[in-house]
């Protein structure tokens, strides 16, 4: 009897602390808390986004997308930078939100009871309806589908919508979840690899314009509102986003909607171009020579590509108001110093720019030995001149801060427009709008991060 009780007790312990461990961890762990004040103090709002032709992608070096442009505008309103976290699994985006890896899910989420228990939804950004997508040659009414399989993106509301259709009409079709995005599943339908999928009607209509014979006539669910989501313990963030949405609903949001959803042919060219992260994985026509030049620097080629885009937008004839020319916008004195005779020649411009970057790297290597930190000093020096960055370095040293950390040196570089600092005896190069260089470094590295996320090495 004693052995039986011991065994029973052991089983109960296993059930409670083994099988139910995940439940306990999920429901009794401390919730992640960070509201608007904390996000502003951090200076960064982290948003989960999709990587597709309407959300967030790279086209000819430029970041584009409906959610990208919305979030960029929101960042200006909140006076924070936006960090774009690409999450292809919708369920994972909710996990990231709960864990604090993101502060906002910026996807077209349909509100339902289950989701509303774990997040707070923003004001509606619009509406969407859901359609069945197949080829016209295989088109059938719901009753004629038999036991066909319909593939749907995992984590979407499409499965539950289809289940309602199937149950209400007493049908036999099979629903199969897939990790692939809606657009990828539409590609598979067009290629004949699968017969059916489901998508938001706007996405389906955009694809129909360049996939001849695509049938989207069968409605799965009528229009419902879509919104973004924040944690339930972020009421101030929710209020700020709601206020922004209400202000932007009159014109800005409808204009963006037209740009990305109602001009599908333009969208097709952007997303199927060889210079799109969705269509061809190339950033520019100069990728090959940028890659060769980056090897000489020891840089990831996408970092050099981000710098080239920031400087010239890949325009070899670009000429600044100050007289800087070419892909890397070299000043006349720098062109001469590093042997560039034709600044409009992309090869010469890149070689000259790389030589200058190598010089700056050599200048900073002893003071800032850590590579990732030193890159920031090099970029700032490239933008504003090494003398001004060196002044900021000396100010950082004088005030007892860490001279090997860009964030601390950047603070003093920003202060170089203040007489108290630019008249300091340790300052040799005088007044400078240092905040412009600080923003420059941030922009280049932000673009580089997007390139790393969206473009293969």
N, C-alpha and C positions, 0 to 999 in steps of 0.2 A: 504493500500500500504506500509506503514511504517513497519507494522508487517511482511509483506511478505519479505521485504528487510532484516529486522532483522533476520528472520528465515533463509534466504538464506545465509547471512553472517555467521551465527552460523554453518551451515552445511559445508561451505567452511573451517572454522577454524578447525572443527572436522576432515575433510578430510586431511587437511594439517598437523595438529599436532597430530592427533590420528592415522589414518590409515597409514600415511606415516612416523610415528615416527621412526619405525625401519629402514626405508630407510635413513632418515636423519642422525640417529645415526651411521649407517654403513658407509656412504659416506662422512660425514663431521667431524667425530671425529678425534682427533690427532692420526696419525699412531704411532705404537710402533716402536721405533728405537733402535737397538742394533747391531752393526757390530762386526767384529772380534776383534778389540781392546778392546771393552767393554766386550766381552765374555772372552778374555784372562785375563782381570783385575778381572773378577768374578771368573775365574778359572774353570768354568763349562760350557760345551756345552750341552744344553737340546735337546734331540732328541725324536721325536714321533716314536714309533715302534709298530709292530704287535706282538701279543702273539700267535705264532703258531709253527709248527714243523720245519719251515725253517727260522724263523726270530729271536725269542728270547724266551728262556724257560730254566727251570732248569732240569738238569739230574744228579742224584747222587750228589746233592749239588753244582754242577758246572754250571755256566751260559754258555749257548750255543746258537748257531743260526748264520745264515749267516749275518744278519744285526748286530748282537751283535759283531761278530768278526771283521767285517768291521769297525764299529764305534770305537771299542777299538783301532784298528790300527790308525784310523784318530785322535783319542785323543792323541796318542803318537806323531803324526806329529805336531799337533797344540799345544802340551804341555798343555792340559787341561784335566780335568776329564769329563767323559760322564755321564750324568743323563738320564736314560732310562725312558721315559714316555709312558706307555702302553696305546694306544688309539685304541679301537676296531672299532670305527666309523670313516671311512675315511673322511667324511665331517667335523667331529669334529676336525680332525688333522689340516685341513686348518684354522678352527676358532682359534685353539690353536696357530698356527703360527702367525696369524694376531694379536692376543691379546698379544703375547710375552710370552705365557706359554711354548712354545718350540721355538728353533732357527732353527730347521731343521726337515723336514719330511723324515725319513729314511725308506721309503717303496717303493716297485716297482710301481712307478706311471707312467702311460702312459701319454705322453704329448699331450694335445689338446688345441684348441684355447681358450676355456672357462677358463681352468686352467692357461694358460699362461698370461691371463689378470690380475691375482692376485698374481702370484708367479714367481720367476725365477727358471728354472730347471737347474740342474747341467749337466755336461757331462754325456752321457749315461753310465750306468753300465752294460748294456747287452740288451737283447731283449726277448720278450715273445710273444707267440701266445695263442689264446683262443680256448677252445674246449667245446663241449657239453658233459656232463657226465650223463650217464644212465646205466642201467643194460642190458647186452647182450640179455637177454630173452625178454626185452621190446624195443630192439633197432629198430629204424625206420629211414627212410630217412626223410629229412625235410618235404617233401610233405605228408608223412603219419602221421605227428604228430597231425593233426586236431586242436582241441581246448585245447590240453594239457597245463598245467601250468609249466613254467620254473622258478625256484626260483634262484635269484641272490643276491649276497651280496650288501647291500645298500652302495651307495657312489662310487662304482666301475664304470668302463667304460663298464661293461658287458651289462647293460641295453641298452645303445645306440647302441652297436654292434649288439645285438639281434634285435633291432628295424630296423636296416638297412637290416638284413637278411629277416625279416618278410615282410618289404615293397618291397624289390626287388623281392621276390618270391611270393608275394601276399598270405601270409599264415595267419592263424587264431589263432596261439598259444598265450597264455597269459603270460605276464612277471610279476612276483611278487617279489618285493624287500623284503629282510630279513635282520635283524641285525646280523645274524649268519655269522661266518667266512666260507670261501670256504670249508675248511676241515670238518667243522661240517655239512655243507650241503651235502658233499659227504658221510659222515657217514649216513645221513638220506636217501640218495639214496640207499646205500647198505642195510640198514635195511628195505627198502620198504615203508618208511613213505612218501617219495616224489618220483616222477618219474624222474625229470630232474633238473640239476643245470649246472652252467658254472664255469670253473676255468682256471687259467693259465695252460698251457700244462705241465709244469714241475711239478706242484703240482699234477695234475691229473695222470701223469705217476708214480709218487712216490706212490700214493694211489693205483694205479692199481696193483702194485706188491704184495699187501697184501689183497686186496679185489677181490676175484676171481669173474670173470664174469663182471667186470666193463668195460663198452664200452666208449671209448673216440675218436672214429673214425670220428665224425662229427666236422669239423672245423667251428668256429664262425668267427674268424678274423685271418688274417695272421700276421706274426711276425712284431712287432713294437718295437721301442726302449723304454726302461724304465729308469727312473732317480729319483733322490731325488729332494727336493724342499726347497728353502730358501725364506725369504721375499725379496721383490724387493728393499728395502732400505738396503740390506746387501751385497753390491758388493764385499767387501774385503773377506768376508766369502765364497762367491761363488767362487771367484778366487782361494782361498786356497784349497777348496774342489776339484775344477776342476784339479788343479795341482796335488793333491794327487791321484785322479782317473787315470789320464794319466800315472803317475808313476807306479801305481799298476795294471794296465790292462794287463801288459805283463805276470805276473805270479801269483801274490798274489790273485787277484780276480778270475781268472780261477780255481786256486787250491781250493779256498773256494766253488766255484760253484760246482765243482766235489764232494766235501765232502758232501754238503747238498742236491744236486739235482740229482747227477748221481750215488749215492750209497744208493738207497732207502731202501734196506733191513736193512742196519745199522741204517738209520734214523728211520725205523719202530721200531727197538728194543729200541732206545733211547726215542722215543716219546710215546711208549705204555708200557714202563716199569712202575711197581708200584712206582719206585723211580724217576718218571718224573712228573713235574708240569702239563703236558698235559695228562698223562695217569693214574696216581694213587695218586697224591697229597702227596706223602711221599718224604722226603729229603734223609733219610738214614735208614739203618736197626736199628739204635739206636734211632729213633724218640721217642719211648715210654719212655725210661729212660731219654732222654734229657728233655722231657716234665715234668717228675717228678722232675728232678733236677732244672729246671727253676722255678718251683713253690717255692722252698726253697729260691731262689734268689729274687723272685718277678719280674723276667724278662719275657718278651715274649719269648716263647721257640725257636722261629726262630732266635732270637738274639744269644742265647746260641749255637744253631746249626751253625750259621755263624762263631762263635768263634772256635768251634770244627773243622769245615772245614778248617778254616785258619790255625789252629795249626797242624792238622794231616791228613786232607783229609778223615776223618773217618777211618783211619787205626790204629787199636789198637796196632800194632807192630812198629809203626813209632818211629824212634830214630834219634835225631838231632846230628849234629857234636859236640854240646856242652854237650850231654848226657841227654837231655830232652826226656821223654818217654811217650807213651800212647796217648789216644785220646786228652788230653788237655796238652800234652807235659810239664809235670812237671819235674823240676830238682830234683836230688837226695835229696838235703836238704829239698825241699818242700814236697817231697813224705814222708820223715820221719816225718816232722813237723806235717803233717795232716793225718798220720796214714795209708798211702797207702803201703801195703806190696807187691802187685802185680800190677805194673803199666800197664800191658797188659790186665788186667781185666777191661772191659769197665765201669762196675758199680763202681768199686773202683776208677778208674781214674776220672770219673765224680764227685764222692763224694768229692775226694780230691781237685779237681779243684774248685768246688763250695765253699768249705770251704775257700779256698784261696781268691776267689772272694768276699766272704762275709767279710773276714778280710779287704780287700782293700776298700770295700764299707764303712765299719765302720770307717776306717782311714780317708776317705775323706768327710764323711757326714756333719761334722760341717763346714768345709771350703767351701764345694760346696753343699748347701742344695737342689738345683734343680736337680731332678732325671735324666733328659735327659742329662744335662751337666755333672753330676757326672759320668755317665756311661763311658764317654769319658776319664775321668781321671783314672777310674778303668781299662779300656782296655789298656791305655798307660802304667800304672803301671804294669799290668800283663805282658806286652811285655818287657819293659826295666828296670823295678824295680821302686818301689815307691820312692826311694831316689833321682833318677834323675828327676822324675816328681815333687817332692817336691822342688828340686833346682830351677826348672823352675818357680814354683809357687812363690818362694821367690824373684827371679829376676823380675817377673811380679809385685810383691808388691813394690819392690825397685824403679822401673821405673814408678810407679803411674798408672799402668794399672789395668784392671778388673780381679782380681784373681779368680772370679767365672765363667769366660767365657773361654771355652776351646780354642777358636781361638786365644786369646791373650796369654794364657799360652803356647800353642803349638808353637807360634813364638819364645819364649825364650827357649823352649826345643830344637827346631831346631838349635838355636844359641850355644848350649852347645858343639859344636865341634870347636868353635872359642875361642882362648886363652883369648881374652878380656872378655869373659863371663865365661868360665869354671874356670878361675883363680880369679874370683870375690870372695871377702871374704864371701859372703852369700852362696856360692856354697860349699856343703859338700861332694858331691860324685864325683867331678871332671869331666873329659872329658867324653862325650857320643855322639854317632851318633844319636842324638835326632830326626833327620828327618826321620829315619827308623821307630821309634815309631809313629810319626805323620802320616806317610803313612799307618802304620799298623791299626791305629784307623780308618782312612778313608776307608781302604779296608774292614774291618769287618763291618762297618756301611753301606757301599755301598752294600755289599752282603746281609746284613740284610734287606735293603730296597727292594732288588730284591725278597728275600724270602717273604716279606710281600705282595708284589704286585702279585706274581705268585703262592704262596702256601697258602692254607686256614689255619686259626688258629687251 
